[in-house]
């Protein structure tokens, strides 16, 4: 058995997981900061606690559950990357449908469509950019 | 895709975690390959076959 490969795998997985958990705690701090700035301390504490709790869940359960490991980017291999890409693509398709529906509904109401139109434009531009980048890579 | 990974692994006295550590994949991925739920990429299939000292087509069988 290769000790080096196991060591490399542990380093990589720990770094990925700690980055995700660190992001959760950073988001918790942002939620608290924004809520305190708006004088809604109670909301900030709740939102921060939920986000920090989610981070702790990822930290302690990613070794026990593969679903949690995927959320925490823990021990990512080719199969887990494939699952992650499938989930991201599915979420992206649903978001695209929601954005287009929102734009059409606002248009039908005769309301301002700028926000929806801008979000649709950003989504389309990112998709086209990513597609062109992917074509160059493969 | 049918394969002989489970038989080869058991013959070597390895657990799924042990094989996963050698191949740099998770235990669940080894299980998914053994049960045929996941077809590995060509590099991973070659790594598996080399680890057991076989050719790829001797380990993985296209039905």
Backbone of each chain as ProteinMPNN parsed JSONL, in Angstrom:
{"seq_chain_A": "XXXXXXXXXXXXXXXXXXXXXXXXXXXXXXXXXXXXXXXXXXXXXXXXXXXXXXXXXXXXXXXXXXXXXXXXXXXXXXXXXXXXXXXXXXXXXXXXXXXXXXXXXXXXXXXXXXXXXXXXXXXXXXXXXXXXXXXXXX", "coords_chain_A": {"N_chain_A": [[0.833, -1.2, 0.0], [0.49, 2.247, -0.774], [2.034, 4.633, 1.078], [2.609, 7.253, 0.545], [0.617, 8.083, -1.292], [-1.634, 7.889, 0.283], [-1.053, 9.797, 2.205], [-0.959, 12.111, 0.611], [-3.603, 12.154, -0.223], [-4.936, 12.57, 2.192], [-3.999, 15.09, 2.894], [-5.003, 16.686, 0.775], [-7.787, 16.258, 1.028], [-8.306, 17.229, 3.583], [-7.642, 19.914, 3.308], [-9.549, 20.792, 1.407], [-11.942, 20.31, 2.76], [-11.621, 21.936, 5.036], [-11.555, 24.421, 3.834], [-14.199, 24.704, 2.889], [-15.598, 24.569, 5.323], [-14.459, 26.77, 6.592], [-15.448, 28.767, 4.908], [-18.144, 28.596, 5.557], [-18.112, 29.528, 8.232], [-17.138, 32.084, 7.78], [-19.241, 33.139, 6.291], [-21.178, 33.029, 8.275], [-20.173, 34.939, 10.03], [-20.408, 37.196, 8.404], [-23.204, 37.315, 8.103], [-23.944, 37.848, 10.765], [-22.612, 40.279, 11.147], [-23.814, 41.994, 9.197], [-26.476, 41.917, 10.059], [-26.267, 42.979, 12.652], [-25.359, 45.523, 11.994], [-27.641, 46.488, 10.848], [-29.214, 46.698, 13.026], [-30.589, 44.381, 13.802], [-30.093, 42.296, 15.78], [-30.95, 39.86, 16.882], [-31.866, 38.37, 14.641], [-29.437, 38.153, 13.333], [-27.93, 36.583, 15.089], [-29.359, 34.157, 14.976], [-29.162, 33.504, 12.192], [-26.363, 33.385, 11.938], [-25.796, 31.324, 13.739], [-27.082, 29.167, 12.503], [-25.613, 28.939, 10.135], [-23.019, 28.508, 11.139], [-23.511, 26.144, 12.509], [-24.086, 24.475, 10.371], [-21.576, 24.414, 9.192], [-20.115, 23.098, 11.22], [-21.427, 20.66, 11.15], [-20.639, 19.716, 8.623], [-17.935, 19.502, 9.146], [-17.686, 17.496, 11.135], [-19.23, 15.304, 10.331], [-18.517, 14.546, 7.787], [-16.816, 12.426, 7.421], [-18.357, 10.257, 7.919], [-20.69, 10.159, 6.407], [-21.407, 9.875, 2.975], [-22.894, 11.693, 1.518], [-22.726, 14.026, 3.067], [-19.992, 14.296, 2.918], [-19.709, 14.951, 0.233], [-20.936, 17.472, 0.204], [-19.065, 18.814, 1.697], [-16.827, 18.752, 0.14], [-15.059, 16.645, 0.62], [-12.531, 14.226, 0.428], [-12.528, 14.048, -2.461], [-12.984, 12.247, -5.391], [-12.845, 10.87, -8.764], [-15.445, 9.856, -9.216], [-16.982, 11.14, -7.242], [-16.541, 13.761, -8.041], [-17.907, 13.69, -10.449], [-20.537, 13.296, -9.529], [-20.835, 15.698, -8.151], [-20.637, 17.523, -10.285], [-22.911, 16.778, -11.754], [-24.925, 17.437, -9.923], [-24.485, 20.2, -9.728], [-24.989, 20.98, -12.373], [-27.679, 20.266, -12.613], [-28.845, 21.932, -10.67], [-28.158, 24.373, -11.855], [-29.669, 24.297, -14.243], [-32.253, 24.364, -13.213], [-32.191, 26.84, -11.93], [-31.856, 28.478, -14.179], [-34.325, 28.053, -15.449], [-36.018, 29.154, -13.509], [-35.164, 31.825, -13.558], [-35.819, 32.65, -16.192], [-38.576, 32.205, -16.112], [-39.301, 34.02, -14.082], [-38.603, 36.41, -15.358], [-40.429, 36.409, -17.523], [-42.881, 36.431, -16.162], [-42.749, 38.904, -14.823], [-42.661, 40.524, -17.072], [-45.21, 40.012, -18.166], [-46.778, 41.097, -16.194], [-46.296, 43.712, -16.573], [-44.385, 44.921, -15.113], [-41.21, 46.125, -13.765], [-38.532, 44.698, -15.43], [-35.838, 44.632, -15.162], [-34.068, 43.549, -13.15], [-34.453, 40.739, -13.357], [-33.843, 40.41, -16.063], [-31.159, 41.179, -16.082], [-30.045, 39.211, -14.408], [-30.584, 36.951, -15.972], [-28.97, 37.586, -18.148], [-26.421, 37.544, -16.965], [-26.301, 34.843, -16.233], [-26.456, 33.61, -18.769], [-24.148, 34.661, -19.997], [-22.118, 33.648, -18.33], [-22.53, 30.929, -18.738], [-21.966, 30.64, -21.497], [-19.322, 31.541, -21.514], [-18.106, 29.589, -19.869], [-18.599, 27.347, -21.408], [-17.077, 27.856, -23.721], [-14.539, 27.924, -22.564], [-14.397, 25.315, -21.614], [-14.414, 23.958, -24.052], [-11.938, 24.694, -25.08], [-10.275, 23.405, -23.329], [-10.679, 20.712, -23.783]], "CA_chain_A": [[0.0, 0.0, 0.0], [1.309, 3.439, -0.909], [1.884, 5.597, 2.162], [2.637, 8.598, -0.029], [-0.67, 8.429, -1.886], [-2.588, 8.102, 1.38], [-0.709, 11.088, 2.809], [-1.402, 13.168, -0.31], [-5.06, 12.183, -0.211], [-5.379, 13.171, 3.441], [-3.723, 16.538, 2.833], [-5.952, 17.301, -0.148], [-9.154, 16.22, 1.533], [-8.398, 18.097, 4.745], [-7.634, 21.296, 2.84], [-10.835, 21.075, 0.774], [-12.984, 20.35, 3.782], [-11.425, 23.107, 5.887], [-11.944, 25.611, 3.058], [-15.66, 24.791, 2.894], [-16.017, 24.897, 6.692], [-14.044, 28.161, 6.804], [-16.409, 29.607, 4.184], [-19.379, 28.605, 6.358], [-17.913, 30.418, 9.375], [-17.019, 33.45, 7.249], [-20.613, 33.564, 5.966], [-21.855, 33.253, 9.566], [-19.693, 36.229, 10.532], [-21.004, 38.241, 7.55], [-24.625, 37.415, 8.479], [-24.026, 38.527, 12.061], [-22.174, 41.665, 10.96], [-24.832, 42.752, 8.461], [-27.67, 42.028, 10.902], [-25.957, 43.926, 13.738], [-25.311, 46.86, 11.389], [-29.024, 46.915, 10.592], [-29.879, 46.659, 14.335], [-31.41, 43.168, 13.952], [-29.12, 41.402, 16.414], [-31.557, 38.534, 17.045], [-31.814, 37.676, 13.336], [-28.031, 37.861, 13.042], [-27.495, 35.44, 15.91], [-29.983, 32.96, 14.411], [-28.555, 33.185, 10.889], [-24.973, 32.988, 12.17], [-25.781, 30.011, 14.393], [-27.461, 28.154, 11.495], [-24.491, 28.766, 9.209], [-21.913, 27.883, 11.881], [-23.931, 24.761, 12.76], [-23.906, 23.748, 9.105], [-20.135, 24.198, 9.054], [-19.71, 22.048, 12.169], [-21.981, 19.397, 10.621], [-19.742, 19.286, 7.548], [-16.631, 19.166, 9.717], [-17.664, 16.28, 11.955], [-19.949, 14.165, 9.748], [-18.106, 14.259, 6.401], [-16.147, 11.128, 7.382], [-19.329, 9.196, 8.184], [-21.733, 10.123, 5.38], [-20.883, 10.32, 1.682], [-23.629, 12.898, 1.108], [-22.111, 15.159, 3.77], [-18.64, 14.435, 2.364], [-19.832, 15.681, -1.041], [-21.209, 18.882, 0.521], [-17.853, 19.392, 2.285], [-15.694, 18.522, -0.776], [-14.155, 15.778, 1.385], [-12.076, 13.039, -0.306], [-13.118, 14.083, -3.8], [-12.353, 11.448, -6.436], [-13.506, 11.121, -10.046], [-16.884, 9.588, -9.113], [-17.591, 12.223, -6.459], [-16.537, 14.969, -8.879], [-19.002, 13.508, -11.402], [-21.787, 13.557, -8.805], [-20.851, 17.138, -7.883], [-20.935, 18.219, -11.547], [-24.305, 16.498, -12.08], [-25.752, 18.242, -9.02], [-24.333, 21.611, -10.109], [-25.676, 21.174, -13.658], [-29.125, 20.205, -12.357], [-29.192, 23.179, -9.991], [-28.033, 25.442, -12.841], [-30.818, 24.237, -15.164], [-33.437, 24.823, -12.48], [-32.028, 28.296, -11.749], [-32.12, 29.105, -15.477], [-35.775, 28.02, -15.663], [-36.608, 30.117, -12.578], [-34.852, 33.182, -14.035], [-36.618, 32.938, -17.394], [-39.976, 32.304, -15.673], [-39.425, 35.288, -13.377], [-38.562, 37.484, -16.349], [-41.687, 36.389, -18.296], [-43.967, 36.839, -15.266], [-42.635, 40.354, -14.649], [-43.033, 41.124, -18.354], [-46.661, 39.893, -18.297], [-47.388, 42.028, -15.23], [-45.961, 45.073, -16.954], [-43.5, 45.45, -14.075], [-39.809, 46.317, -14.153], [-37.877, 43.393, -15.67], [-34.381, 44.843, -15.214], [-33.322, 42.621, -12.288], [-34.516, 39.403, -13.957], [-33.105, 40.438, -17.327], [-29.725, 41.208, -15.773], [-29.657, 37.892, -13.9], [-30.571, 36.054, -17.136], [-27.789, 37.924, -18.944], [-25.233, 37.031, -16.263], [-26.312, 33.377, -16.349], [-26.116, 33.251, -20.151], [-22.743, 35.003, -20.269], [-21.265, 32.682, -17.613], [-22.657, 29.626, -19.408], [-21.227, 30.681, -22.775], [-17.905, 31.614, -21.174], [-17.659, 28.287, -19.365], [-18.627, 26.402, -22.527], [-15.912, 28.137, -24.57], [-13.368, 27.508, -21.796], [-14.397, 23.855, -21.631], [-14.022, 23.513, -25.406], [-10.479, 24.881, -25.237], [-9.567, 22.451, -22.465], [-10.84, 19.306, -24.186]], "C_chain_A": [[0.868, 1.251, 0.0], [1.036, 4.434, 0.216], [1.814, 7.013, 1.61], [1.275, 9.013, -0.577], [-1.704, 8.685, -0.794], [-2.344, 9.461, 2.024], [-1.218, 12.236, 1.929], [-2.915, 13.303, -0.282], [-5.579, 12.865, 1.048], [-5.167, 14.679, 3.424], [-4.758, 17.234, 1.969], [-7.347, 17.365, 0.427], [-9.324, 17.161, 2.717], [-8.477, 19.554, 4.314], [-8.991, 21.669, 2.252], [-11.932, 21.22, 1.798], [-12.848, 21.595, 4.643], [-11.781, 24.392, 5.156], [-13.456, 25.796, 3.085], [-16.155, 25.193, 4.277], [-15.646, 26.348, 7.018], [-14.981, 29.134, 6.111], [-17.712, 29.718, 4.966], [-19.244, 29.584, 7.521], [-17.768, 31.874, 8.923], [-18.399, 33.994, 6.907], [-21.395, 33.858, 7.244], [-21.464, 34.625, 10.118], [-20.3, 37.378, 9.72], [-22.474, 38.446, 7.922], [-24.781, 38.189, 9.775], [-23.679, 40.008, 11.887], [-23.231, 42.52, 10.286], [-26.065, 42.972, 9.34], [-27.45, 43.015, 12.042], [-25.936, 45.351, 13.191], [-26.708, 47.404, 11.118], [-29.878, 46.867, 11.869], [-30.882, 45.519, 14.451], [-30.518, 42.082, 14.549], [-29.665, 39.972, 16.524], [-31.497, 37.718, 15.76], [-30.382, 37.245, 13.025], [-27.528, 36.649, 13.808], [-28.072, 34.136, 15.352], [-29.304, 32.53, 13.11], [-27.115, 32.697, 11.058], [-24.878, 31.605, 12.787], [-26.112, 28.898, 13.397], [-26.275, 27.87, 10.581], [-23.305, 28.095, 9.896], [-22.232, 26.423, 12.185], [-23.76, 23.902, 11.526], [-22.423, 23.433, 8.884], [-19.635, 23.088, 9.979], [-20.209, 20.68, 11.716], [-21.076, 18.841, 9.531], [-18.414, 18.795, 8.112], [-16.643, 17.787, 10.382], [-18.343, 15.072, 11.31], [-19.472, 13.785, 8.353], [-17.366, 12.93, 6.29], [-17.114, 9.967, 7.533], [-20.357, 9.053, 7.081], [-21.164, 10.631, 4.061], [-21.6, 11.576, 1.191], [-23.026, 14.138, 1.756], [-20.705, 15.394, 3.234], [-18.672, 15.203, 1.046], [-20.083, 17.16, -0.79], [-19.948, 19.58, 1.025], [-16.638, 19.279, 1.366], [-14.632, 17.662, -0.112], [-13.827, 14.538, 0.553], [-12.696, 12.969, -1.704], [-12.307, 13.202, -4.751], [-13.176, 11.624, -7.713], [-15.014, 10.877, -9.981], [-17.585, 10.712, -8.357], [-17.594, 13.527, -7.244], [-17.667, 14.896, -9.904], [-20.351, 13.787, -10.763], [-21.942, 15.055, -8.553], [-21.216, 17.917, -9.148], [-22.387, 17.997, -11.967], [-25.237, 17.367, -11.232], [-25.696, 19.718, -9.407], [-25.071, 21.899, -11.412], [-27.19, 21.169, -13.469], [-29.596, 21.499, -11.692], [-29.152, 24.348, -10.972], [-29.209, 25.467, -13.803], [-32.082, 24.745, -14.484], [-33.37, 26.334, -12.281], [-32.341, 29.024, -13.054], [-33.61, 29.155, -15.744], [-36.475, 29.043, -14.766], [-36.382, 31.548, -13.076], [-35.705, 33.553, -15.244], [-38.091, 33.089, -17.013], [-40.217, 33.636, -14.965], [-39.463, 36.466, -14.334], [-39.896, 37.564, -17.1], [-42.848, 36.868, -17.432], [-43.939, 38.356, -15.066], [-43.047, 41.095, -15.916], [-44.543, 41.129, -18.52], [-47.381, 40.859, -17.361], [-47.19, 43.485, -15.631], [-45.055, 45.738, -15.937], [-42.069, 45.565, -14.613], [-39.117, 44.952, -14.277], [-36.354, 43.472, -15.557], [-33.604, 43.813, -14.396], [-33.282, 41.223, -12.912], [-33.713, 39.34, -15.251], [-31.6, 40.421, -17.082], [-29.236, 39.853, -15.267], [-29.595, 36.869, -15.043], [-29.322, 36.31, -17.982], [-26.521, 37.393, -18.305], [-25.15, 35.515, -16.415], [-25.871, 32.957, -17.749], [-24.654, 33.514, -20.464], [-21.803, 34.009, -19.594], [-21.318, 31.329, -18.306], [-21.829, 29.591, -20.689], [-19.72, 30.727, -22.513], [-17.353, 30.275, -20.728], [-17.611, 27.258, -20.49], [-17.405, 26.595, -23.43], [-14.622, 27.687, -23.881], [-13.249, 25.982, -21.808], [-13.978, 23.29, -22.974], [-12.525, 23.615, -25.599], [-9.701, 23.834, -24.452], [-9.649, 21.031, -22.99], [-10.818, 19.152, -25.708]], "O_chain_A": [[1.878, 1.304, 0.703], [-0.051, 5.006, 0.301], [1.078, 7.861, 2.114], [0.826, 10.139, -0.363], [-2.544, 9.576, -0.918], [-3.284, 10.187, 2.35], [-1.818, 13.194, 2.416], [-3.451, 14.411, -0.312], [-6.535, 13.639, 0.995], [-6.019, 15.448, 3.868], [-5.329, 18.249, 2.369], [-8.019, 18.392, 0.335], [-10.357, 17.817, 2.849], [-9.258, 20.335, 4.858], [-9.529, 22.734, 2.556], [-12.754, 22.133, 1.722], [-13.846, 22.244, 4.952], [-12.254, 25.347, 5.771], [-13.945, 26.908, 3.281], [-17.025, 26.055, 4.402], [-16.425, 27.066, 7.645], [-15.282, 30.2, 6.647], [-18.314, 30.789, 5.037], [-20.15, 30.379, 7.774], [-18.225, 32.788, 9.61], [-18.705, 35.153, 7.187], [-22.175, 34.808, 7.3], [-22.308, 35.375, 10.608], [-20.663, 38.412, 10.281], [-22.944, 39.577, 8.044], [-25.632, 39.071, 9.886], [-24.368, 40.881, 12.414], [-23.519, 43.63, 10.732], [-26.63, 44.065, 9.369], [-28.342, 43.8, 12.365], [-26.431, 46.277, 13.835], [-26.937, 48.613, 11.153], [-31.103, 46.979, 11.809], [-31.909, 45.661, 15.116], [-30.228, 41.076, 13.9], [-28.943, 39.002, 16.293], [-31.132, 36.543, 15.771], [-30.137, 36.145, 12.531], [-26.809, 35.805, 13.274], [-27.367, 33.131, 15.264], [-28.925, 31.372, 12.939], [-26.694, 31.733, 10.418], [-24.013, 30.807, 12.427], [-25.51, 27.825, 13.431], [-25.966, 26.715, 10.288], [-22.659, 27.222, 9.317], [-21.352, 25.564, 12.13], [-23.342, 22.747, 11.612], [-22.063, 22.339, 8.45], [-18.835, 22.244, 9.575], [-19.52, 19.671, 11.871], [-20.777, 17.647, 9.51], [-17.841, 17.817, 7.633], [-15.71, 17.003, 10.205], [-18.067, 13.935, 11.693], [-19.96, 12.81, 7.782], [-17.284, 12.357, 5.203], [-16.742, 8.817, 7.303], [-20.852, 7.953, 6.834], [-20.522, 11.68, 4.018], [-20.998, 12.423, 0.53], [-22.836, 15.165, 1.104], [-20.267, 16.537, 3.104], [-17.782, 16.006, 0.766], [-19.521, 18.012, -1.477], [-19.77, 20.78, 0.816], [-15.535, 19.663, 1.756], [-13.437, 17.919, -0.263], [-14.726, 13.877, 0.034], [-13.305, 11.967, -2.078], [-11.098, 13.384, -4.9], [-14.102, 12.434, -7.745], [-15.784, 11.601, -10.613], [-18.645, 11.182, -8.769], [-18.533, 14.316, -7.136], [-18.311, 15.903, -10.2], [-21.21, 14.431, -11.366], [-23.026, 15.615, -8.715], [-22.009, 18.858, -9.094], [-23.029, 18.914, -12.479], [-26.197, 17.951, -11.734], [-26.717, 20.406, -9.417], [-25.709, 22.944, -11.545], [-27.902, 21.963, -14.083], [-30.603, 22.086, -12.088], [-30.018, 25.221, -10.928], [-29.7, 26.542, -14.148], [-32.882, 25.46, -15.088], [-34.372, 27.029, -12.444], [-33.007, 30.059, -13.047], [-34.122, 30.173, -16.211], [-37.408, 29.718, -15.199], [-37.288, 32.38, -13.025], [-36.252, 34.654, -15.305], [-38.779, 33.977, -17.516], [-41.22, 34.304, -15.219], [-40.244, 37.4, -14.158], [-40.434, 38.654, -17.294], [-43.702, 37.621, -17.9], [-44.977, 39.014, -15.131], [-43.69, 42.144, -15.859], [-45.113, 42.127, -18.963], [-48.452, 41.373, -17.684], [-47.84, 44.38, -15.091], [-44.958, 46.964, -15.891], [-41.765, 45.166, -15.737], [-39.122, 44.156, -13.338], [-35.659, 42.492, -15.825], [-32.608, 43.265, -14.868], [-32.224, 40.599, -12.989], [-33.004, 38.369, -15.515], [-30.856, 39.735, -17.783], [-28.156, 39.395, -15.641], [-28.692, 36.033, -15.093], [-28.693, 35.372, -18.472], [-25.648, 36.859, -18.989], [-24.083, 34.965, -16.688], [-25.029, 32.072, -17.909], [-23.993, 32.703, -21.113], [-20.818, 33.573, -20.19], [-20.297, 30.658, -18.453], [-21.087, 28.641, -20.937], [-18.94, 30.053, -23.186], [-16.271, 29.866, -21.15], [-16.72, 26.41, -20.536], [-16.777, 25.624, -23.852], [-13.725, 27.139, -24.522], [-12.164, 25.429, -21.985], [-13.281, 22.277, -23.045], [-11.907, 22.74, -26.205], [-8.612, 23.424, -24.852], [-8.782, 20.213, -22.681], [-10.94, 18.038, -26.218]]}, "seq_chain_B": "XXXXXXXXXXXXXXXXXXXXXXXXXXXXXXXXXXXXXXXXXXXXXXXXXXXXXXXXXXXXXXX", "coords_chain_B": {"N_chain_B": [[-20.909, -2.057, -16.223], [-19.547, -5.262, -16.094], [-17.247, -6.643, -13.71], [-14.205, -7.945, -12.201], [-13.282, -6.967, -9.826], [-13.997, -7.149, -7.103], [-13.532, -9.883, -6.485], [-10.777, -10.076, -7.001], [-9.799, -8.25, -5.15], [-10.578, -9.388, -2.704], [-9.144, -11.757, -2.838], [-6.598, -10.753, -2.449], [-6.77, -10.045, 0.14], [-7.621, -7.539, 0.938], [-9.399, -4.683, 2.238], [-12.229, -2.677, 1.172], [-11.65, -0.041, 1.825], [-8.853, -0.135, 2.037], [-8.106, -0.683, -0.642], [-9.178, 1.584, -1.818], [-7.524, 3.546, -0.667], [-5.09, 2.952, -1.851], [-5.676, 3.509, -4.504], [-6.364, 6.129, -4.428], [-9.077, 6.844, -4.149], [-12.436, 7.035, -2.796], [-13.871, 4.8, -0.282], [-16.509, 4.288, -0.873], [-16.529, 4.677, -3.611], [-14.987, 2.548, -4.537], [-16.731, 0.502, -3.805], [-18.917, 1.142, -5.446], [-17.805, 0.671, -7.964], [-17.264, -2.066, -7.806], [-19.833, -3.141, -7.591], [-20.825, -2.5, -10.009], [-22.207, -0.166, -10.384], [-20.881, 2.093, -11.043], [-18.837, 3.044, -13.691], [-15.439, 3.11, -14.017], [-13.091, 5.737, -14.972], [-10.848, 5.617, -17.829], [-8.061, 5.973, -17.016], [-8.298, 5.277, -14.256], [-9.307, 2.674, -14.429], [-7.145, 1.416, -15.667], [-5.242, 1.776, -13.652], [-6.355, 0.187, -11.641], [-6.298, -2.347, -12.858], [-3.516, -2.664, -13.257], [-2.643, -2.647, -10.612], [-3.567, -5.107, -9.719], [-2.131, -6.703, -11.353], [-3.016, -7.42, -13.879], [-4.338, -7.263, -17.281], [-6.424, -4.591, -18.538], [-8.715, -5.532, -19.901], [-8.953, -8.003, -18.809], [-9.903, -7.612, -16.318], [-12.107, -5.917, -16.471], [-15.222, -6.367, -18.055], [-16.915, -6.009, -21.004], [-20.283, -6.184, -21.459]], "CA_chain_B": [[-19.9, -2.96, -16.786], [-19.18, -6.325, -15.157], [-15.805, -6.668, -13.449], [-13.743, -8.928, -11.198], [-12.531, -6.219, -8.813], [-14.274, -7.665, -5.758], [-12.843, -11.165, -6.324], [-9.337, -9.807, -6.94], [-9.509, -7.562, -3.877], [-10.715, -10.36, -1.606], [-8.001, -12.675, -2.958], [-5.423, -10.074, -1.883], [-7.02, -9.79, 1.558], [-7.755, -6.091, 1.165], [-10.742, -4.128, 2.41], [-12.528, -1.628, 0.181], [-10.911, 1.161, 2.243], [-7.445, -0.323, 1.675], [-7.97, -0.507, -2.088], [-9.439, 2.999, -2.085], [-6.332, 4.317, -0.288], [-4.067, 2.71, -2.876], [-6.096, 4.118, -5.785], [-6.758, 7.526, -4.174], [-10.525, 7.052, -4.282], [-13.12, 6.738, -1.543], [-14.37, 3.431, -0.105], [-17.791, 4.193, -1.58], [-16.261, 4.564, -5.049], [-14.59, 1.156, -4.76], [-17.966, -0.289, -3.724], [-19.726, 1.423, -6.643], [-17.163, -0.017, -9.095], [-17.445, -3.515, -7.635], [-21.226, -3.524, -7.829], [-21.169, -2.143, -11.385], [-23.007, 1.064, -10.446], [-20.032, 3.158, -11.602], [-17.756, 2.606, -14.577], [-14.314, 4.026, -13.793], [-12.437, 6.33, -16.138], [-9.78, 4.756, -18.362], [-6.88, 5.965, -16.131], [-8.558, 4.53, -13.024], [-9.412, 1.255, -14.8], [-5.769, 0.94, -15.888], [-4.589, 1.708, -12.333], [-6.897, -0.985, -10.945], [-5.771, -3.557, -13.515], [-2.072, -2.752, -12.966], [-2.463, -2.989, -9.199], [-3.799, -6.541, -9.565], [-1.241, -7.425, -12.255], [-3.765, -7.933, -15.025], [-4.695, -6.285, -18.312], [-7.742, -3.992, -18.265], [-9.807, -6.38, -20.416], [-9.076, -9.197, -17.966], [-10.591, -7.207, -15.085], [-13.4, -5.324, -16.835], [-15.816, -7.123, -19.163], [-18.024, -5.314, -21.656], [-21.351, -7.165, -21.702]], "C_chain_B": [[-19.491, -3.989, -15.714], [-17.66, -6.311, -14.937], [-15.477, -7.66, -12.334], [-13.015, -8.253, -10.036], [-12.75, -6.808, -7.423], [-13.495, -8.97, -5.509], [-11.328, -10.949, -6.163], [-8.947, -9.161, -5.612], [-9.552, -8.552, -2.712], [-9.551, -11.351, -1.629], [-6.743, -12.074, -2.339], [-5.594, -9.774, -0.396], [-7.145, -8.329, 1.905], [-9.209, -5.729, 1.434], [-10.981, -3.094, 1.311], [-11.784, -0.339, 0.529], [-9.442, 1.071, 1.852], [-7.239, -0.07, 0.184], [-8.196, 0.953, -2.484], [-8.222, 3.858, -1.775], [-5.228, 4.156, -1.325], [-4.393, 3.488, -4.158], [-6.441, 5.597, -5.649], [-8.214, 7.79, -4.489], [-11.178, 6.66, -2.958], [-13.565, 5.276, -1.494], [-15.679, 3.248, -0.879], [-17.597, 4.051, -3.082], [-15.812, 3.152, -5.402], [-15.832, 0.269, -4.762], [-18.809, -0.095, -4.981], [-19.137, 0.733, -7.881], [-17.431, -1.524, -8.999], [-18.857, -3.96, -7.958], [-21.701, -3.13, -9.23], [-22.022, -0.893, -11.505], [-22.209, 2.196, -11.076], [-18.947, 2.542, -12.464], [-16.596, 3.573, -14.445], [-13.791, 4.613, -15.099], [-11.339, 5.387, -16.617], [-8.532, 4.783, -17.474], [-7.098, 5.152, -14.852], [-8.671, 3.03, -13.31], [-8.018, 0.659, -15.015], [-5.041, 0.797, -14.556], [-5.058, 0.476, -11.56], [-6.293, -2.264, -11.532], [-4.288, -3.738, -13.206], [-1.837, -3.176, -11.532], [-2.611, -4.5, -8.99], [-2.942, -7.377, -10.526], [-1.943, -8.055, -13.436], [-3.897, -6.843, -16.079], [-6.124, -5.782, -18.027], [-8.866, -4.931, -18.697], [-9.95, -7.692, -19.644], [-9.84, -8.889, -16.676], [-11.99, -6.692, -15.385], [-13.935, -6.0, -18.093], [-17.001, -6.344, -19.725], [-19.079, -6.355, -22.017], [-21.966, -6.991, -23.092]], "O_chain_B": [[-19.139, -3.631, -14.589], [-16.891, -6.008, -15.849], [-16.361, -8.142, -11.625], [-12.224, -8.891, -9.342], [-11.802, -6.951, -6.652], [-12.877, -9.139, -4.457], [-10.69, -11.559, -5.306], [-7.91, -9.478, -5.029], [-8.675, -8.551, -1.848], [-9.034, -11.739, -0.581], [-5.919, -12.792, -1.773], [-4.662, -9.299, 0.252], [-6.822, -7.913, 3.017], [-10.129, -6.374, 0.931], [-10.053, -2.69, 0.611], [-11.337, 0.379, -0.365], [-8.848, 2.049, 1.399], [-6.327, 0.655, -0.214], [-7.512, 1.49, -3.355], [-7.911, 4.789, -2.518], [-4.516, 5.11, -1.638], [-3.508, 4.048, -4.805], [-6.774, 6.25, -6.638], [-8.554, 8.839, -5.035], [-10.549, 6.031, -2.107], [-13.629, 4.6, -2.521], [-15.925, 2.193, -1.463], [-18.388, 3.392, -3.757], [-16.201, 2.614, -6.439], [-15.973, -0.61, -5.613], [-19.354, -1.058, -5.52], [-19.88, 0.264, -8.743], [-17.778, -2.167, -9.989], [-19.061, -5.03, -8.532], [-22.846, -3.395, -9.596], [-22.513, -0.579, -12.589], [-22.788, 3.154, -11.588], [-18.229, 1.639, -12.034], [-16.757, 4.758, -14.736], [-14.013, 4.067, -16.179], [-10.945, 4.468, -15.899], [-7.979, 3.721, -17.191], [-6.206, 4.428, -14.412], [-8.19, 2.21, -12.528], [-7.747, -0.466, -14.596], [-4.313, -0.172, -14.341], [-4.261, -0.196, -10.907], [-5.839, -3.144, -10.8], [-3.85, -4.853, -12.923], [-0.94, -3.973, -11.255], [-1.886, -5.101, -8.198], [-3.015, -8.605, -10.517], [-1.523, -9.098, -13.938], [-3.615, -5.671, -15.828], [-6.916, -6.457, -17.368], [-9.844, -5.116, -17.974], [-10.94, -8.407, -19.801], [-10.358, -9.795, -16.022], [-12.941, -6.984, -14.659], [-13.209, -6.184, -19.069], [-17.965, -6.058, -19.015], [-18.814, -7.286, -22.778], [-22.877, -7.733, -23.46]]}, "name": "protein", "num_of_chains": 2, "seq": "XXXXXXXXXXXXXXXXXXXXXXXXXXXXXXXXXXXXXXXXXXXXXXXXXXXXXXXXXXXXXXXXXXXXXXXXXXXXXXXXXXXXXXXXXXXXXXXXXXXXXXXXXXXXXXXXXXXXXXXXXXXXXXXXXXXXXXXXXXXXXXXXXXXXXXXXXXXXXXXXXXXXXXXXXXXXXXXXXXXXXXXXXXXXXXXXXXXXXXXXX"}
